[in-house]
Every structure is written in structure tokens, then in C-alpha cells.
Amino acid sequence: MKSIITFLAIALTVIACEKSPMDSQVAGVNEQSPKEGSIVGTWKLTEYYQDISTGTGQWVPANFNEYMIFGEDGSFSTTPTSPIYSRGYTRWTTKPNLVAFAPGTEKGGYDYYQYAISGNQLIFYPRCREMCMCKYVHL
């Protein structure tokens, strides 16, 4: 029963999402590889890992548009479909295999998330109750 409710909640969330205004901002951006190991740039979600509550799961192609944008000046933005959108992060910095996000207010501290870059692909590990990961490609 719990898995049915979870599935319905995810399905409703995906269906209820409207087209993101960021689509027009990244249209026309040419695909290219980022600087070796650099997280700077625009990243588009291609797949996410869906756990079946047993510690196993599968990669599912993203059928919606989601972007994360890491500015060279330390600015950050993401689309509302991102699992970290509601946290209000506007700044970022990195440590080895960790990205630290901070909210727009100076009072907020940094929250750390794991990531890995391989070629033009970013694997991001948002905090979830189950194991979850998101694959992004650099635009």
C-alpha cells in the first residue's frame, strides 16, 4: 500500500509540473564538455535512479526538463523540478567530491551534497529517504 501511495504521489507531481521558464534560457546552448572536473555551467537531467524500497532499483529516463546552473561567480539556480529547489540555494562552492550550497541569506550555512563528474556527465546525490541519484549532462 505504501509503495502505491508513493508511486501516485510521484506521478501526480510529474503530471502537475508546468513547463519550466528555464527551457527558453538554455535553448540554443551548444553541448560541450566542461573543463576537466569542473561543475561550472548548465546541466540538464537525463536520468534519475528509482529505488524500489529494497536498496535496489533502476535508472529511469527523465521525461521532464530539469536544469542546474553553476555560475563561475558562485551563483546557483535550478528548476522547480529539482529535489533541492525548495531549499532556496543561490550560492555554491566545492570541496573534493562535495558541492556546498548556501541560501540567499547570509545567515544560512552551507549544506553539502556528493557529486561525481565523468566527461560531460554529472552524477548528483540529493538527500533522499531511499538511495537516489540524478544524472545530468553538460550543455
Disulfide bonds with the S-S distance in Angstrom:
Cys128-Cys132 1.86
